[in-house]
Amino acid sequence: MSYQKFLKGAVIAFTMTMSVVGSTETILKLGTVGRLGMPIGDAIDQALIPTLEKASGGEMTIEPHYRGSLCGEQTCGEQANQGLLQLWTSSTANFGNFGTALSIFDLPYIFKSIEDADRISSEWLAKRQCEIAAEESGHICLTVYSSGGFRQLGNAKKPVHTPDDMKGIKWRVTKSPIEYTLIKNWGAVPVPYDWKQLYQGLQTGVVSGQYVAIPWQHIAKLHEVSKYYTEIGGSWSGNQLSMDKRQYDALSDQEREWLHTAADAFAAQVSALDRKWVEDGVTAIKAEIDEWYTPTPEELAQWRAGAIDAWINAKGTFEPEIAIRVLEEQGMTDFIEQLKAAGAL
């Protein structure tokens, strides 16, 4: 055994056990960018922590570190692998730094609604993909959940009803290749732009639009400068809660049972809190903007057509038969045919 492997095992053993003489309590350190007052932080505080403490009779507890105080999403996963913490949360997109098992959640228009996403994820998809993630990523994915529902279009220029209305508008994008492809295919000009500067960028016209989940738009007050919204959905804001696999394997069967009981309670609570978060954000934004537009089924088909290239670019990161099953369960047969005709499935 190499010295590095020995040292890593020693760190894991130390951090998994509370350093108090005579105590057998196991403390799991959790790193998250979530915070209290938002669904992820509140669900950790209201469900994950108390459920684990109750199920274990106080033998296993969670020490939460909110607001990225320990690490960012990607670095939390890296620190978990190093044995510096045990549990971590991130977007499903950032989980991609450790493997592609959760990439299917990021495919545009894989889900029609928050209800469909929650139902299919909880019934079978999350469990199946998390089992794959355990083998390829070095992390045990305990649950997949929404953080803000779907991204929606907001812009400061004009009403946008179809992709043709976006032509030539400078649209803020992240570093996500999927988002870049979507915005480009919808006719806008993708402009990588920092989130923290987005409000000012919209004010000055450096960019004129954004594709962001509604609660985050509300928190950032983007609706103060973006007065035209289009409810196209598409990209679901999936998140996950994981534990480093080596540390998970070191737990007893009883401890794993306690942990999964707590993770299930967290999943139910974060789902309920997130739906209300989305609803409150939509209500607040609608009260202050000039237009909130919901496309007709025919118009929505045009938006979905712009997503096909993103699916093609993502080939190899998801299993086509699983994607087809997800779409079929939502009655999205027309979209399946479009994807097949384009060679995306």
C-alpha positions, 0 to 999 in steps of 0.5 A: 500500500502506498503512503498516500493511500495509507494517509488518505485512509487515516484521514477518512477514519479520523474525520468519520469519528468524533474526536471526543473521548468516550464518544462513539458518535459519528459526525458527517461533515456536509459542504454545500453552497446552499444556505438557510432561507432557501430550499436546499439549506432549509431542507438540510436543517428541517429534514436531513439533520433531524431525521438522521439524528432521530433514526440513529438515536443520536449516534450519527449526526450531520455538521452542515457548512453552508454558503460555500464556506468550505468549498464550491460545488466541484471542490466539495466533491474533490474534498469528499474524495480526499476524506476532508468531508463526507457529504456534499451537494451540487448541480447535476451539471457540476457532478459531471466533473466526476462522471456522466451518470447524471448528465441525462438530467441536464438534457433540454426538454427531457422533462415537461414539468416540475411535476414530471421531473419529480415523479420520474426521478423519485420513482426510478430514474434517480435510483438507477443513475445513482447506482451507475454514478457509484461505480464511475464517479467515486460518489454515492448519489443519495438523491436527485432533486430540483433547485429552482425548477426550469430555466426561463427566458427573460430579456430587456429588449422586446416580447419573445414568443418564438425562437425567431424573436431572439435573432440578433439579441445578445444573450448571457450564457454560462460555460455550459456547452448545452446552454451555448448551443441552445441560445445559438440555435434559437437565433440569439448571440451567446455571450459568456457573462459573469453572474455577479455582473449580470444585473449591471450588464442588462442595465447597460446593454452589454447583454439583453437576455438571460436563461436562468431559473426563476427563483434565482432571477427573482433573488438577483432582481433581474426582472427590474431590468428584464421586462419580458419573460417567456415560459419555455422550460427546457433545462431543469435545474437538477441538484444532487446530494452525495457521499464519498464512496470509500467513506460510505462503504466504511459505514455499517449496514445500520448506519447506511440505513439511517443515512438513506432514511434521512436522505429520503426525508430530505428529498421530500422536503426539498421538493416541497420547498422548491415548488413553493420557491418557484411559485413565489418567484413566478408570482412576484416577477409577474407582478412587476414586468410587462409580459409573461408569455406562455407559448402555444403547443406549436410554438413550444415545438419550435423551441424544442427543435432548437434543443436537438443539436444539444442532444446530439452533442451530448451523445455518449453521456446518456443511454438512448433507451433510458432517455426514450423511456423518460420521454415516453412516460410523459407522452412526448412521442413527437419529440422522440421522433424528432430526435431519432430523425436527427440522429440524437437517439 
